[in-house]
Amino acid sequence: MMTTAKIQNTHCERIAFVYVRQSTWLQVMENRESTERQYNLRQRAIELGWPPNRVEVIDEDQGRSGSTAAYRTGFQRLAAEVVLGKVGMVLMLEASRLARNNSDWYRLIEICGVSGTLIADESAVYNPREPNDRLLLGVKGTLSEAELFTLRTRLYEGRWNKARKGLLHFPLPVGYAPTADGGWSLDPDIQVRERLDYVFDSFRRQGVVRAVVRDLKEQGLELPTRVTAKERYGSLIWKVPTLSAVIRILHNPAYAGVYVYGRWEYLSERRSPKTGKASARARSVAQWPVNITAHHPAYLSWEEFVKNQERLRQNWSHEGNRGVPREGSALLQGLVYCSVCGRKMSVQNRAAKDQRSPSYICGRGYQDGDEKICQSMTSRPVDAAVVEAFLTAVSPISLQVATQVLDQVEQDLIVQRRQRELQLEQARYEVRLAQRQYDAVDPSNRLVAAELERRWNEKLERVAQLERTYTQAERDAEWKLTAEERAAITDLSGDLPAIWSAETTTNQERKQLLRMAIESVQLDGIRQAGQVEIQIQWRSGTITSLIVKRAAPGEGSLKTPAEAVSRIHEMAPRRTYAAIAASLNRAGLRSAFGRRFTTQHIGYICRRDGLTKSKPNSRLKSKDGSDTASSVES
């Protein structure tokens, strides 16, 4: 009777809102009884006197936390409708469904009291205008907020206490399997273990993640992964290698035998714009709260893992990082710093059709608002001086690396063959398994038999594809060196300048050689006019200072071959531009950019050198003013 007395006709003339919310999508999917109870409040509103067409359910905040209203659009819409006086009653399962924050809860009570809106749950109806009801609603909000903090603290401390002992369970990375006592052991699948070893060894040799992915794809090797979906949770599948998958493997400290918890820090000031969840930020290795070494068997040592992290960090082209050696002709890319301001200098590459050498430019200050760039210079003279110093420094050293390189190549071929054999063996096992499943089914059950036959055929096709890949790889890997060839390679290994200048040596390989010996290069092109001061800091700690002449404007630009210019000078008094161009083209000569000569090319050179001012098809006049004969070669 008291509840009925609180509900007036004016309330029933307005809308009744049923607010439905669960904090996470996991609760939405699994805690269905709570969700069903919240939806049943619609029937309670009808029983209290509201027509069905005036009862509205707000459930767009499903899967969102109630700790704040900033990211709950449903709650914001509810509050807006209450302020406008369109709501007669708000129904919720309990106070925690509407808000876990006292500021949001009391704000809702305040505006409900102003607009005369009732608040109801499963058992009672509250009028915020009545002191007793308002006091009771305030207590419910306070208890809801306290309950949230109590539960969070209890779960938080319990989780961290278990993690500090290395007993907190989470999905194991691929390559590990749980033991009966809750520990970790290496995966019993030999192919999985050896494939991970191959990934770490490939990065150890190449140092670039993209090169590792490219190597895996060229060899036709896949990466193992564990299914995290509920249907096939934990089952092993093989996928095409991707950049993100290899990076995750290299960044995971578990492969170094270390139990780590707390690698990510969740900052409250950075939240997702959709769910309001705190954004994660990776902590550095020194800031990991739980770091238990020698916790389980390892694929690589902890020292190598730390070295890999530094290598990955240096591969990113940020301030202070070297970046990955690229294909450009600027050999000091990633090593050059400005002696004036100390910032890292970038490489300014030319357009594809522009064959001039790139430049080193210090433009970070200009990007940050400075009036102009600090300095810039062409890379050609600087690179030449540094390379000469590098070859001079290493020439006394006997580079006995040929035998080791050949042995490494042979070892790599053996490892690659082993990976392909394991992959082919696994595929053949799957074919035999599919055949046994097909043979075990009743032939009259065509629906099942047809599906098993299709799977069997897919496995057979995969085996055939792997066998073709294996045969082709074996054919490509066939190489034999005679004793004379090995001796020649050994002799060549001691001649670094010849290796450096060889056409088969790429710019990336030259940059890698420089990075092995040079830590950084400081450039100063301002102190002395027309010169560039170079300071080379070697990895040994020694510093070498050089001074080179700054390239003059136009010095590096492409020029018309001297032979072509000489012929133009000879033929200009006697022939037209078109005849001269045809003669040069027949002789196989080309312009500065490697193109066929045209009348425009000939006219430009003639005007530049003061040979003629006549029109392209006219004859050049002699000094006495008479026309010279024009003979055009056929």
Helices and strands as residue ranges (DSSP letters): H 2-6, H 9-12, E 15-19, H 25-30, H 32-39, H 41-47, G 52-54, E 55-58, H 73-83, E 87-91, H 95-98, H 102-115, E 118-120, E 125-126, H 131-164, E 176-178, E 184-186, H 190-206, H 209-218, E 223-226, E 236-239, H 243-251, G 253-256, E 259-261, E 264-271, E 278-282, G 285-287, E 290-292, H 302-315, E 336-338, E 346-348, E 359-362, H 364-367, E 375-378, H 379-394, H 402-440, H 446-476, H 483-493, H 496-501, H 507-517, E 518-524, E 531-538, E 543-549, H 562-571, H 577-586, H 599-608
